[in-house]
Amino acid sequence: QVQLVESGGGSVQTGGSLRLTCAASGDTDNTDCRGWFRQAPGKEREGVAVIDSDGGTNYADSVKGRFTTIRDNAENTLYLQMNSMKPEDTALYYCAADPSPVYDGVGTDVSLDASDFGYWGQGTQVTVSS
């Protein structure tokens, strides 16, 4: 089993920044692929940023150029740096992990599909005010 705990959420104004942290514990050998997802009220959960064990990343179009995810394998920690934030970034942000990364048909981009991840944290709220 893998336990994931998110932290760093909060409230920020438009244009501001936040950094989320996800600490993994337990069977961390099963966390080759890690990612961030978010869910706004009344909307489906969507992939934000994912990263495989080699550091390969994939981002949702809506956050490209603004969000960056990095992983510290030694500390089993995943980060999401969010800059130039917008009100539409308001959501509950989840950390996820899976032992088996899924790639697109070409084999270059890690999947942003939530169904490809088996371990989930409880989420941390991010609110961006205009």
PyMOL CGO cylinders between C-alpha atoms (Angstrom):
from pymol import cmd
from pymol.cgo import CYLINDER

trace = [
    CYLINDER, 0.00, 0.00, 0.00, 0.99, 3.57, -0.65, 0.3, 1, 1, 1, 1, 1, 1,
    CYLINDER, 0.99, 3.57, -0.65, -0.10, 6.55, 1.43, 0.3, 1, 1, 1, 1, 1, 1,
    CYLINDER, -0.10, 6.55, 1.43, -0.12, 10.00, -0.14, 0.3, 1, 1, 1, 1, 1, 1,
    CYLINDER, -0.12, 10.00, -0.14, -0.52, 13.21, 1.84, 0.3, 1, 1, 1, 1, 1, 1,
    CYLINDER, -0.52, 13.21, 1.84, -0.92, 16.59, 0.18, 0.3, 1, 1, 1, 1, 1, 1,
    CYLINDER, -0.92, 16.59, 0.18, -0.14, 19.96, 1.73, 0.3, 1, 1, 1, 1, 1, 1,
    CYLINDER, -0.14, 19.96, 1.73, 0.33, 23.56, 0.67, 0.3, 1, 1, 1, 1, 1, 1,
    CYLINDER, 0.33, 23.56, 0.67, -3.15, 24.45, -0.45, 0.3, 1, 1, 1, 1, 1, 1,
    CYLINDER, -3.15, 24.45, -0.45, -4.73, 27.77, 0.42, 0.3, 1, 1, 1, 1, 1, 1,
    CYLINDER, -4.73, 27.77, 0.42, -6.11, 30.99, -0.95, 0.3, 1, 1, 1, 1, 1, 1,
    CYLINDER, -6.11, 30.99, -0.95, -4.32, 33.30, -3.36, 0.3, 1, 1, 1, 1, 1, 1,
    CYLINDER, -4.32, 33.30, -3.36, -5.24, 36.21, -5.59, 0.3, 1, 1, 1, 1, 1, 1,
    CYLINDER, -5.24, 36.21, -5.59, -5.17, 36.12, -9.38, 0.3, 1, 1, 1, 1, 1, 1,
    CYLINDER, -5.17, 36.12, -9.38, -1.59, 36.16, -10.59, 0.3, 1, 1, 1, 1, 1, 1,
    CYLINDER, -1.59, 36.16, -10.59, -0.26, 34.70, -7.36, 0.3, 1, 1, 1, 1, 1, 1,
    CYLINDER, -0.26, 34.70, -7.36, 1.64, 31.49, -6.68, 0.3, 1, 1, 1, 1, 1, 1,
    CYLINDER, 1.64, 31.49, -6.68, 1.32, 28.40, -4.52, 0.3, 1, 1, 1, 1, 1, 1,
    CYLINDER, 1.32, 28.40, -4.52, 3.40, 25.28, -4.13, 0.3, 1, 1, 1, 1, 1, 1,
    CYLINDER, 3.40, 25.28, -4.13, 1.76, 21.96, -3.32, 0.3, 1, 1, 1, 1, 1, 1,
    CYLINDER, 1.76, 21.96, -3.32, 3.64, 19.09, -1.76, 0.3, 1, 1, 1, 1, 1, 1,
    CYLINDER, 3.64, 19.09, -1.76, 2.78, 15.39, -1.79, 0.3, 1, 1, 1, 1, 1, 1,
    CYLINDER, 2.78, 15.39, -1.79, 4.59, 13.08, 0.57, 0.3, 1, 1, 1, 1, 1, 1,
    CYLINDER, 4.59, 13.08, 0.57, 4.52, 9.35, -0.16, 0.3, 1, 1, 1, 1, 1, 1,
    CYLINDER, 4.52, 9.35, -0.16, 5.01, 6.59, 2.40, 0.3, 1, 1, 1, 1, 1, 1,
    CYLINDER, 5.01, 6.59, 2.40, 4.54, 2.86, 2.57, 0.3, 1, 1, 1, 1, 1, 1,
    CYLINDER, 4.54, 2.86, 2.57, 5.40, 0.78, -0.49, 0.3, 1, 1, 1, 1, 1, 1,
    CYLINDER, 5.40, 0.78, -0.49, 6.99, 3.65, -2.41, 0.3, 1, 1, 1, 1, 1, 1,
    CYLINDER, 6.99, 3.65, -2.41, 8.48, 1.23, -4.94, 0.3, 1, 1, 1, 1, 1, 1,
    CYLINDER, 8.48, 1.23, -4.94, 4.98, 1.32, -6.43, 0.3, 1, 1, 1, 1, 1, 1,
    CYLINDER, 4.98, 1.32, -6.43, 5.13, 5.03, -7.28, 0.3, 1, 1, 1, 1, 1, 1,
    CYLINDER, 5.13, 5.03, -7.28, 6.98, 5.08, -10.60, 0.3, 1, 1, 1, 1, 1, 1,
    CYLINDER, 6.98, 5.08, -10.60, 4.35, 7.38, -12.00, 0.3, 1, 1, 1, 1, 1, 1,
    CYLINDER, 4.35, 7.38, -12.00, 3.03, 10.31, -9.97, 0.3, 1, 1, 1, 1, 1, 1,
    CYLINDER, 3.03, 10.31, -9.97, 0.72, 13.14, -10.76, 0.3, 1, 1, 1, 1, 1, 1,
    CYLINDER, 0.72, 13.14, -10.76, -1.59, 15.94, -9.80, 0.3, 1, 1, 1, 1, 1, 1,
    CYLINDER, -1.59, 15.94, -9.80, -5.28, 16.07, -10.53, 0.3, 1, 1, 1, 1, 1, 1,
    CYLINDER, -5.28, 16.07, -10.53, -7.98, 18.55, -9.61, 0.3, 1, 1, 1, 1, 1, 1,
    CYLINDER, -7.98, 18.55, -9.61, -11.73, 18.63, -9.28, 0.3, 1, 1, 1, 1, 1, 1,
    CYLINDER, -11.73, 18.63, -9.28, -13.85, 21.75, -9.17, 0.3, 1, 1, 1, 1, 1, 1,
    CYLINDER, -13.85, 21.75, -9.17, -17.43, 21.69, -7.85, 0.3, 1, 1, 1, 1, 1, 1,
    CYLINDER, -17.43, 21.69, -7.85, -19.78, 20.18, -10.42, 0.3, 1, 1, 1, 1, 1, 1,
    CYLINDER, -19.78, 20.18, -10.42, -16.94, 19.10, -12.69, 0.3, 1, 1, 1, 1, 1, 1,
    CYLINDER, -16.94, 19.10, -12.69, -15.11, 15.86, -13.35, 0.3, 1, 1, 1, 1, 1, 1,
    CYLINDER, -15.11, 15.86, -13.35, -11.64, 15.20, -12.01, 0.3, 1, 1, 1, 1, 1, 1,
    CYLINDER, -11.64, 15.20, -12.01, -9.02, 16.30, -14.53, 0.3, 1, 1, 1, 1, 1, 1,
    CYLINDER, -9.02, 16.30, -14.53, -5.33, 15.66, -14.93, 0.3, 1, 1, 1, 1, 1, 1,
    CYLINDER, -5.33, 15.66, -14.93, -3.09, 18.64, -14.27, 0.3, 1, 1, 1, 1, 1, 1,
    CYLINDER, -3.09, 18.64, -14.27, 0.48, 17.35, -14.39, 0.3, 1, 1, 1, 1, 1, 1,
    CYLINDER, 0.48, 17.35, -14.39, 2.12, 13.93, -14.34, 0.3, 1, 1, 1, 1, 1, 1,
    CYLINDER, 2.12, 13.93, -14.34, 5.70, 12.73, -14.13, 0.3, 1, 1, 1, 1, 1, 1,
    CYLINDER, 5.70, 12.73, -14.13, 7.31, 9.33, -14.55, 0.3, 1, 1, 1, 1, 1, 1,
    CYLINDER, 7.31, 9.33, -14.55, 10.33, 7.91, -12.75, 0.3, 1, 1, 1, 1, 1, 1,
    CYLINDER, 10.33, 7.91, -12.75, 12.70, 9.28, -15.41, 0.3, 1, 1, 1, 1, 1, 1,
    CYLINDER, 12.70, 9.28, -15.41, 11.35, 12.80, -15.01, 0.3, 1, 1, 1, 1, 1, 1,
    CYLINDER, 11.35, 12.80, -15.01, 9.24, 12.75, -18.14, 0.3, 1, 1, 1, 1, 1, 1,
    CYLINDER, 9.24, 12.75, -18.14, 6.30, 15.12, -17.72, 0.3, 1, 1, 1, 1, 1, 1,
    CYLINDER, 6.30, 15.12, -17.72, 2.96, 15.88, -19.29, 0.3, 1, 1, 1, 1, 1, 1,
    CYLINDER, 2.96, 15.88, -19.29, 0.76, 18.88, -18.54, 0.3, 1, 1, 1, 1, 1, 1,
    CYLINDER, 0.76, 18.88, -18.54, -2.80, 19.85, -19.26, 0.3, 1, 1, 1, 1, 1, 1,
    CYLINDER, -2.80, 19.85, -19.26, -2.99, 22.56, -21.90, 0.3, 1, 1, 1, 1, 1, 1,
    CYLINDER, -2.99, 22.56, -21.90, -4.68, 24.86, -19.39, 0.3, 1, 1, 1, 1, 1, 1,
    CYLINDER, -4.68, 24.86, -19.39, -1.62, 24.93, -17.12, 0.3, 1, 1, 1, 1, 1, 1,
    CYLINDER, -1.62, 24.93, -17.12, 1.29, 24.68, -19.56, 0.3, 1, 1, 1, 1, 1, 1,
    CYLINDER, 1.29, 24.68, -19.56, 3.80, 27.45, -18.96, 0.3, 1, 1, 1, 1, 1, 1,
    CYLINDER, 3.80, 27.45, -18.96, 2.33, 28.21, -15.52, 0.3, 1, 1, 1, 1, 1, 1,
    CYLINDER, 2.33, 28.21, -15.52, 2.61, 24.99, -13.51, 0.3, 1, 1, 1, 1, 1, 1,
    CYLINDER, 2.61, 24.99, -13.51, 5.66, 22.81, -12.98, 0.3, 1, 1, 1, 1, 1, 1,
    CYLINDER, 5.66, 22.81, -12.98, 5.88, 19.44, -11.27, 0.3, 1, 1, 1, 1, 1, 1,
    CYLINDER, 5.88, 19.44, -11.27, 9.08, 17.93, -9.97, 0.3, 1, 1, 1, 1, 1, 1,
    CYLINDER, 9.08, 17.93, -9.97, 9.82, 14.88, -7.87, 0.3, 1, 1, 1, 1, 1, 1,
    CYLINDER, 9.82, 14.88, -7.87, 12.41, 14.20, -5.23, 0.3, 1, 1, 1, 1, 1, 1,
    CYLINDER, 12.41, 14.20, -5.23, 12.85, 10.45, -5.39, 0.3, 1, 1, 1, 1, 1, 1,
    CYLINDER, 12.85, 10.45, -5.39, 15.19, 10.39, -2.40, 0.3, 1, 1, 1, 1, 1, 1,
    CYLINDER, 15.19, 10.39, -2.40, 12.50, 12.00, -0.23, 0.3, 1, 1, 1, 1, 1, 1,
    CYLINDER, 12.50, 12.00, -0.23, 9.54, 10.32, -2.00, 0.3, 1, 1, 1, 1, 1, 1,
    CYLINDER, 9.54, 10.32, -2.00, 8.05, 13.77, -2.43, 0.3, 1, 1, 1, 1, 1, 1,
    CYLINDER, 8.05, 13.77, -2.43, 6.24, 15.36, -5.36, 0.3, 1, 1, 1, 1, 1, 1,
    CYLINDER, 6.24, 15.36, -5.36, 5.82, 19.09, -5.83, 0.3, 1, 1, 1, 1, 1, 1,
    CYLINDER, 5.82, 19.09, -5.83, 3.53, 21.26, -7.93, 0.3, 1, 1, 1, 1, 1, 1,
    CYLINDER, 3.53, 21.26, -7.93, 4.64, 24.85, -8.38, 0.3, 1, 1, 1, 1, 1, 1,
    CYLINDER, 4.64, 24.85, -8.38, 1.72, 26.95, -9.54, 0.3, 1, 1, 1, 1, 1, 1,
    CYLINDER, 1.72, 26.95, -9.54, 2.40, 30.45, -10.91, 0.3, 1, 1, 1, 1, 1, 1,
    CYLINDER, 2.40, 30.45, -10.91, 0.26, 33.08, -12.61, 0.3, 1, 1, 1, 1, 1, 1,
    CYLINDER, 0.26, 33.08, -12.61, -2.78, 31.51, -11.07, 0.3, 1, 1, 1, 1, 1, 1,
    CYLINDER, -2.78, 31.51, -11.07, -6.28, 32.14, -12.34, 0.3, 1, 1, 1, 1, 1, 1,
    CYLINDER, -6.28, 32.14, -12.34, -9.74, 31.83, -10.75, 0.3, 1, 1, 1, 1, 1, 1,
    CYLINDER, -9.74, 31.83, -10.75, -10.37, 28.79, -12.97, 0.3, 1, 1, 1, 1, 1, 1,
    CYLINDER, -10.37, 28.79, -12.97, -7.55, 27.01, -11.13, 0.3, 1, 1, 1, 1, 1, 1,
    CYLINDER, -7.55, 27.01, -11.13, -9.79, 26.88, -8.05, 0.3, 1, 1, 1, 1, 1, 1,
    CYLINDER, -9.79, 26.88, -8.05, -10.35, 23.23, -7.16, 0.3, 1, 1, 1, 1, 1, 1,
    CYLINDER, -10.35, 23.23, -7.16, -9.57, 20.41, -4.79, 0.3, 1, 1, 1, 1, 1, 1,
    CYLINDER, -9.57, 20.41, -4.79, -6.12, 19.18, -5.82, 0.3, 1, 1, 1, 1, 1, 1,
    CYLINDER, -6.12, 19.18, -5.82, -5.22, 15.52, -5.47, 0.3, 1, 1, 1, 1, 1, 1,
    CYLINDER, -5.22, 15.52, -5.47, -1.91, 13.74, -5.57, 0.3, 1, 1, 1, 1, 1, 1,
    CYLINDER, -1.91, 13.74, -5.57, -1.85, 10.34, -7.27, 0.3, 1, 1, 1, 1, 1, 1,
    CYLINDER, -1.85, 10.34, -7.27, 0.59, 7.53, -7.90, 0.3, 1, 1, 1, 1, 1, 1,
    CYLINDER, 0.59, 7.53, -7.90, 0.80, 4.24, -9.76, 0.3, 1, 1, 1, 1, 1, 1,
    CYLINDER, 0.80, 4.24, -9.76, 3.48, 1.59, -10.27, 0.3, 1, 1, 1, 1, 1, 1,
    CYLINDER, 3.48, 1.59, -10.27, 2.93, 1.40, -14.03, 0.3, 1, 1, 1, 1, 1, 1,
    CYLINDER, 2.93, 1.40, -14.03, 3.04, 4.57, -16.13, 0.3, 1, 1, 1, 1, 1, 1,
    CYLINDER, 3.04, 4.57, -16.13, 0.70, 4.62, -19.10, 0.3, 1, 1, 1, 1, 1, 1,
    CYLINDER, 0.70, 4.62, -19.10, 1.88, 6.41, -22.24, 0.3, 1, 1, 1, 1, 1, 1,
    CYLINDER, 1.88, 6.41, -22.24, -0.03, 7.68, -25.23, 0.3, 1, 1, 1, 1, 1, 1,
    CYLINDER, -0.03, 7.68, -25.23, -0.13, 5.82, -28.53, 0.3, 1, 1, 1, 1, 1, 1,
    CYLINDER, -0.13, 5.82, -28.53, 3.08, 7.44, -29.70, 0.3, 1, 1, 1, 1, 1, 1,
    CYLINDER, 3.08, 7.44, -29.70, 4.72, 6.54, -26.38, 0.3, 1, 1, 1, 1, 1, 1,
    CYLINDER, 4.72, 6.54, -26.38, 5.99, 9.96, -25.50, 0.3, 1, 1, 1, 1, 1, 1,
    CYLINDER, 5.99, 9.96, -25.50, 3.45, 11.50, -23.11, 0.3, 1, 1, 1, 1, 1, 1,
    CYLINDER, 3.45, 11.50, -23.11, 2.48, 10.09, -19.73, 0.3, 1, 1, 1, 1, 1, 1,
    CYLINDER, 2.48, 10.09, -19.73, -1.25, 9.65, -19.38, 0.3, 1, 1, 1, 1, 1, 1,
    CYLINDER, -1.25, 9.65, -19.38, -3.29, 12.39, -17.68, 0.3, 1, 1, 1, 1, 1, 1,
    CYLINDER, -3.29, 12.39, -17.68, -6.22, 10.01, -17.23, 0.3, 1, 1, 1, 1, 1, 1,
    CYLINDER, -6.22, 10.01, -17.23, -7.22, 9.57, -13.59, 0.3, 1, 1, 1, 1, 1, 1,
    CYLINDER, -7.22, 9.57, -13.59, -8.25, 5.96, -14.27, 0.3, 1, 1, 1, 1, 1, 1,
    CYLINDER, -8.25, 5.96, -14.27, -4.57, 5.10, -14.87, 0.3, 1, 1, 1, 1, 1, 1,
    CYLINDER, -4.57, 5.10, -14.87, -3.67, 5.88, -11.25, 0.3, 1, 1, 1, 1, 1, 1,
    CYLINDER, -3.67, 5.88, -11.25, -4.36, 3.53, -8.37, 0.3, 1, 1, 1, 1, 1, 1,
    CYLINDER, -4.36, 3.53, -8.37, -3.25, 5.46, -5.29, 0.3, 1, 1, 1, 1, 1, 1,
    CYLINDER, -3.25, 5.46, -5.29, -4.75, 8.75, -4.20, 0.3, 1, 1, 1, 1, 1, 1,
    CYLINDER, -4.75, 8.75, -4.20, -4.34, 11.33, -1.47, 0.3, 1, 1, 1, 1, 1, 1,
    CYLINDER, -4.34, 11.33, -1.47, -7.20, 13.09, 0.31, 0.3, 1, 1, 1, 1, 1, 1,
    CYLINDER, -7.20, 13.09, 0.31, -6.77, 16.37, -1.51, 0.3, 1, 1, 1, 1, 1, 1,
    CYLINDER, -6.77, 16.37, -1.51, -5.94, 19.95, -0.63, 0.3, 1, 1, 1, 1, 1, 1,
    CYLINDER, -5.94, 19.95, -0.63, -8.11, 22.95, -1.47, 0.3, 1, 1, 1, 1, 1, 1,
    CYLINDER, -8.11, 22.95, -1.47, -6.80, 25.71, -3.70, 0.3, 1, 1, 1, 1, 1, 1,
    CYLINDER, -6.80, 25.71, -3.70, -8.83, 28.89, -4.11, 0.3, 1, 1, 1, 1, 1, 1,
    CYLINDER, -8.83, 28.89, -4.11, -7.91, 31.73, -6.46, 0.3, 1, 1, 1, 1, 1, 1,
    CYLINDER, -7.91, 31.73, -6.46, -9.84, 34.96, -6.07, 0.3, 1, 1, 1, 1, 1, 1,
    CYLINDER, -9.84, 34.96, -6.07, -10.20, 37.63, -8.72, 0.3, 1, 1, 1, 1, 1, 1,
]
cmd.load_cgo(trace, "trace")
